[in-house]
Amino acid sequence: MAFPGHGAVPPSLSYELYPPATPEAGDAVLRTIDELGATRPDYVSVTYSGTPARRRASVELIGHLVTSTRLRPVAHLCCVGETREGLDLLVRQFVGLGVRGILALRGDLPADPGVFRGELPFARDLVELIRGVEARHGASLAGGRLAVGVAAYPTRHLESPSFLHDVEVLISKQRSGADFAITQVYFDPAEYVRLVLAARAAGVSIPIIPGVMPTVSVRRLERLALMTGVRPDAGLLHRLETASSEAERRRIGVRAAAVLARAAFEAGAPGLHLYTFNDFRASVDVVEQLDLPAARLAGAVPA
């Protein structure tokens, strides 16, 4: 079955990776890259935040993806704590590495109000900066464009006055030049549907890709709730807490993620973005449970 209104367009598939913090983690990331690469994703996004060492690790990981794999990296870029000049330099560095996609994010504000928050206050300002670099470096891009993604929120952002305000913010990012959006994690299938309906009614036309996380750890779920303000599904949390083994927890998390993905596809989602936490097993299990590789080859919605 084809996507509603899109003919036989195959669903996209992408993953998020974190730069390794230790040599041991580096080995695990390389294994994850190999395993995820076997599913032939359209791209993998690489986070960029934290200490200068972690940021250098992000650039190094992107360089590895470009030079040593067939995977296409999309580089995260946050404007919090950054100068305009520094961000301009980073975008040019990404272009020089061969990156052709950037996920433009504001990032988390520092808890201390006295800490420098950066020269660009909003993600839409970062999108405009990226487009400015693109315009000046057309020769490096062979006359092409950078793919610029942004975040979308199925549930209200922690700092937002309302869900509808978040939709207005998404509109502003589209107007600044965003090409697509990836949602923050969510646990109720109706939340993705509500976001898409509200966004389309408000004039958002860019693809809105559901971001789904296979939750296989109670600790990770609780940490995620603390970081994002997204309330975890009570039933999922209970099933994970009472699971008898790690293998059972993985089955529970994979099943829950597959349910979210199927519901999003049924609602017309153009693809799927999986937050991996550098754990390839659960993400690959979700892809296989959806039979997504076969669906992508056939241009059909996963059953």
C-alpha positions as CSV (number, residue, x, y, z in Angstrom):
1,M,0.0,0.0,0.0
2,A,1.4,3.4,-1.0
3,F,1.6,6.4,1.3
4,P,-1.6,8.4,1.1
5,G,-1.3,11.2,-1.4
6,H,2.3,10.3,-2.3
7,G,2.1,7.5,-4.9
8,A,4.7,4.8,-4.4
9,V,7.2,6.9,-2.4
10,P,9.2,4.6,-0.1
11,P,9.3,5.5,3.6
12,S,12.6,7.0,4.8
13,L,14.7,5.4,7.5
14,S,17.2,7.2,9.7
15,Y,19.0,6.8,13.0
16,E,20.6,9.1,15.6
17,L,24.1,8.4,16.9
18,Y,26.0,9.8,19.9
19,P,29.8,10.5,19.7
20,P,31.7,8.1,21.9
21,A,32.9,9.4,25.2
22,T,35.5,6.6,25.8
23,P,37.7,4.3,23.7
24,E,35.4,1.4,24.7
25,A,32.4,3.4,23.6
26,G,34.2,4.1,20.3
27,D,34.4,0.4,19.6
28,A,30.7,0.0,20.3
29,V,29.8,2.9,18.0
30,L,31.8,1.4,15.2
31,R,29.9,-1.9,15.7
32,T,26.6,0.0,15.8
33,I,27.5,1.8,12.5
34,D,28.1,-1.5,10.8
35,E,24.9,-3.1,12.0
36,L,22.7,0.0,11.2
37,G,24.4,0.3,7.8
38,A,23.2,-3.2,6.9
39,T,19.6,-1.8,7.0
40,R,20.5,0.8,4.4
41,P,19.2,4.0,6.1
42,D,18.9,7.2,4.2
43,Y,21.1,9.0,6.7
44,V,22.3,8.9,10.3
45,S,22.3,12.0,12.4
46,V,25.2,12.7,14.8
47,T,24.5,14.7,18.0
48,Y,26.7,17.8,18.8
49,S,26.7,19.1,22.3
50,G,28.4,18.9,25.7
51,T,32.1,19.5,26.4
52,P,34.6,20.6,23.7
53,A,36.0,17.0,23.8
54,R,32.5,15.6,23.0
55,R,32.1,18.1,20.2
56,R,35.4,17.1,18.7
57,A,34.3,13.5,18.9
58,S,31.2,14.5,16.9
59,V,33.3,16.0,14.2
60,E,35.5,12.9,14.2
61,L,32.6,10.6,14.0
62,I,31.1,12.5,11.1
63,G,34.5,12.4,9.3
64,H,34.6,8.6,9.8
65,L,31.1,8.2,8.3
66,V,32.1,10.3,5.3
67,T,35.4,8.7,4.6
68,S,35.0,5.1,5.8
69,T,31.3,4.1,5.3
70,R,28.6,4.5,2.8
71,L,26.3,6.2,5.3
72,R,25.3,9.8,4.8
73,P,25.7,11.9,8.0
74,V,23.4,14.7,9.1
75,A,25.2,16.9,11.5
76,H,23.4,18.2,14.6
77,L,24.2,21.8,15.3
78,C,23.0,23.8,18.4
79,C,23.2,27.6,18.7
80,V,23.1,27.8,22.5
81,G,26.4,29.0,23.9
82,E,27.8,29.7,20.4
83,T,28.8,32.9,18.6
84,R,27.6,33.7,15.1
85,E,31.2,33.5,13.8
86,G,31.8,30.1,15.5
87,L,28.6,28.7,14.0
88,D,29.5,30.0,10.6
89,L,32.9,28.3,10.8
90,L,31.3,25.0,12.0
91,V,28.9,24.9,9.1
92,R,31.8,25.6,6.7
93,Q,33.7,22.8,8.4
94,F,30.8,20.4,8.0
95,V,30.5,21.3,4.3
96,G,34.3,20.7,3.9
97,L,34.0,17.3,5.4
98,G,31.3,16.4,2.9
99,V,28.2,16.8,5.0
100,R,25.2,17.8,3.0
101,G,22.6,17.8,5.8
102,I,22.3,19.6,9.1
103,L,19.8,19.4,11.9
104,A,19.5,22.9,13.3
105,L,18.6,23.0,17.0
106,R,18.6,25.7,19.7
107,G,19.8,23.3,22.4
108,D,19.2,23.3,26.1
109,L,19.7,26.6,27.9
110,P,22.2,26.6,30.8
111,A,20.7,26.5,34.2
112,D,22.8,29.5,35.3
113,P,21.4,32.7,33.8
114,G,24.8,34.3,34.0
115,V,26.3,31.8,31.6
116,F,26.7,33.0,28.0
117,R,23.6,31.8,26.0
118,G,24.9,32.5,22.5
119,E,24.4,35.1,19.9
120,L,21.5,33.3,18.1
121,P,18.5,33.0,20.4
122,F,16.3,30.7,18.3
123,A,16.7,27.7,16.0
124,R,15.1,29.7,13.1
125,D,18.1,32.1,13.4
126,L,20.4,29.1,13.0
127,V,18.5,27.9,9.9
128,E,19.0,31.4,8.4
129,L,22.7,31.3,9.2
130,I,23.1,27.9,7.5
131,R,21.3,29.2,4.4
132,G,23.7,32.1,4.4
133,V,26.7,29.8,4.4
134,E,25.1,27.8,1.7
135,A,24.6,30.8,-0.5
136,R,28.3,31.8,-0.2
137,H,29.6,28.3,-0.9
138,G,27.6,27.3,-3.9
139,A,30.7,26.1,-5.7
140,S,31.6,23.7,-2.9
141,L,28.1,22.3,-3.0
142,A,28.1,22.1,-6.8
143,G,25.2,24.5,-7.0
144,G,23.2,22.3,-4.7
145,R,21.6,22.9,-1.3
146,L,22.1,21.7,2.2
147,A,19.2,19.7,3.6
148,V,18.2,21.5,6.8
149,G,16.1,19.7,9.4
150,V,14.6,21.1,12.6
151,A,12.8,19.7,15.7
152,A,9.1,19.4,16.1
153,Y,7.2,18.7,19.4
154,P,4.2,16.3,19.6
155,T,3.9,17.3,23.3
156,R,4.5,20.8,24.6
157,H,8.1,21.9,24.9
158,L,9.2,22.5,28.5
159,E,9.6,26.2,27.9
160,S,6.5,26.7,25.6
161,P,3.3,28.3,26.8
162,S,1.2,25.9,24.7
163,F,1.2,23.2,22.1
164,L,-0.1,25.7,19.5
165,H,2.9,28.0,20.2
166,D,5.2,25.1,19.3
167,V,3.3,24.8,16.0
168,E,3.9,28.5,15.4
169,V,7.6,28.0,16.1
170,L,7.7,25.2,13.6
171,I,6.1,27.5,11.0
172,S,8.8,30.1,11.7
173,K,11.5,27.5,11.1
174,Q,10.0,26.5,7.9
175,R,9.8,30.2,6.8
176,S,13.5,30.5,7.6
177,G,14.4,27.7,5.2
178,A,13.9,24.3,7.0
179,D,13.4,21.4,4.7
180,F,12.0,18.8,7.1
181,A,11.3,18.2,10.8
182,I,12.0,15.3,13.2
183,T,9.8,15.0,16.3
184,Q,10.9,14.7,19.8
185,V,10.1,11.3,21.4
186,Y,6.5,10.6,22.3
187,F,4.6,7.7,23.7
188,D,1.0,8.1,22.5
189,P,0.3,7.5,18.8
190,A,-2.4,10.2,18.9
191,E,0.2,12.9,19.7
192,Y,1.9,12.5,16.4
193,V,-1.4,12.7,14.5
194,R,-2.4,15.8,16.5
195,L,0.9,17.5,15.7
196,V,0.6,16.8,11.9
197,L,-3.0,17.9,11.7
198,A,-2.3,21.1,13.6
199,A,0.8,21.8,11.7
200,R,-0.8,21.3,8.3
201,A,-3.8,23.4,9.3
202,A,-1.4,26.2,10.3
203,G,0.5,26.1,7.0
204,V,3.4,23.8,7.6
205,S,4.2,21.8,4.5
206,I,7.6,20.3,5.2
207,P,7.8,16.5,6.0
208,I,7.3,15.8,9.7
209,I,9.1,12.6,10.5
210,P,8.2,10.7,13.8
211,G,11.1,10.3,16.1
212,V,10.8,7.0,18.0
213,M,12.9,5.5,20.7
214,P,13.0,1.8,21.5
215,T,12.9,2.1,25.3
216,V,14.6,-0.9,26.8
217,S,15.7,0.6,30.2
218,V,13.8,2.0,33.1
219,R,16.7,4.3,33.9
220,R,16.9,5.6,30.4
221,L,13.1,6.3,30.3
222,E,13.2,8.2,33.6
223,R,16.2,10.2,32.5
224,L,14.5,11.0,29.2
225,A,11.5,12.3,31.1
226,L,13.7,14.5,33.2
227,M,15.5,15.9,30.2
228,T,12.5,16.6,28.0
229,G,9.5,16.9,30.2
230,V,7.8,14.2,28.2
231,R,5.8,12.0,30.6
232,P,6.6,8.3,30.0
233,D,3.8,5.9,29.3
234,A,2.8,4.5,32.6
235,G,1.9,1.0,31.2
236,L,5.3,0.8,29.4
237,L,7.1,1.9,32.5
238,H,5.3,-0.8,34.6
239,R,6.1,-3.5,32.0
240,L,9.8,-2.6,32.0
241,E,10.0,-2.5,35.8
242,T,8.4,-5.9,36.2
243,A,10.2,-7.6,33.3
244,S,12.1,-10.7,34.4
245,S,15.2,-10.2,32.2
246,E,17.0,-7.8,29.9
247,A,15.8,-9.8,26.9
248,E,12.2,-9.4,28.0
249,R,12.7,-5.6,28.5
250,R,14.1,-5.4,25.0
251,R,11.1,-7.2,23.5
252,I,8.8,-4.9,25.4
253,G,10.6,-1.7,24.3
254,V,10.8,-2.9,20.7
255,R,7.1,-3.8,20.6
256,A,6.1,-0.4,22.0
257,A,8.3,1.4,19.4
258,A,6.9,-0.7,16.6
259,V,3.3,0.2,17.6
260,L,4.2,3.9,17.5
261,A,5.8,3.6,14.1
262,R,3.0,1.6,12.6
263,A,0.4,4.1,13.8
264,A,2.5,7.0,12.4
265,F,2.8,5.2,9.0
266,E,-0.9,4.6,9.0
267,A,-1.4,8.3,9.6
268,G,0.8,9.1,6.5
269,A,4.2,9.6,8.1
270,P,6.9,9.9,5.4
271,G,9.4,7.9,7.3
272,L,10.9,6.8,10.6
273,H,13.7,8.2,12.7
274,L,15.0,6.0,15.5
275,Y,16.8,7.3,18.6
276,T,19.4,4.5,19.1
277,F,21.4,5.6,22.2
278,N,24.1,3.8,20.2
279,D,22.4,0.4,20.9
280,F,21.8,-1.1,17.5
281,R,20.0,-4.2,18.7
282,A,16.7,-2.7,19.7
283,S,16.6,-0.4,16.6
284,V,17.4,-3.2,14.2
285,D,14.7,-5.3,15.9
286,V,12.2,-2.5,15.3
287,V,13.1,-2.2,11.7
288,E,12.8,-6.0,11.2
289,Q,9.5,-6.2,13.1
290,L,8.1,-3.6,10.7
291,D,9.7,-5.3,7.7
292,L,10.9,-1.9,6.8
293,P,13.7,-2.8,4.4
294,A,11.2,-4.7,2.2
295,A,8.7,-1.9,2.4
296,R,11.3,0.6,1.3
297,L,12.3,-1.5,-1.7
298,A,8.6,-1.9,-2.7
299,G,7.7,1.7,-1.9
300,A,4.9,0.5,0.5
301,V,3.7,1.3,4.0
302,P,5.0,-1.3,6.4
303,A,2.2,-3.7,7.4
